[in-house]
């Protein structure tokens, strides 16, 4: 598994996702990861359709929004689970090996930025290529600070003393350190 962690807020992710979406002849779509009661998965044809991009939806990156990024022409695979009293349908990279996982970063209540990531299980050439497109764009538009890549607006927030962290309740010594 490969993953790249980043901090972004506001419009930081726009050039990254533009590069991911607009490679000639290779458009993508974003499918909400997770389990639900039906096959009615939320699909976005562009990052511009994703609500509140640049704002964290939860105080912890694991509880926040997560998307499967697939080539636009790919059929979305799903897993069906039957329990005694209900059933669920799930979308995630494990049943869509040509895709990659995308967890957006964003500002959360107060002066906190929750991190995000691009990740792949690297099971197919398609997933490796998508991951490479995404991470190359992050490295082009963000800067490396401490253990992660930080977008321009998130970097300004870090310089103003904001906490760039995986989760709101994490010890501050685990947060990105402000450059000297």
Secondary structure, 3 states (H helix, E strand, C coil): CEEEEEECCCCCCHHHHHHHHCCCCCCEEEEECEEECCCCCCEECCHHHCCCCEECCCCEHHHCCCEEEEECCCCCCCEEEECCCCEEEEECHHHCCCCEEEECCEEECCCEEECEEEEECCCCHHHHHHHHHHHHHHHHHCEEECCEEECHHHHHHHHCCCEEECECCCCHHHCCCCCC
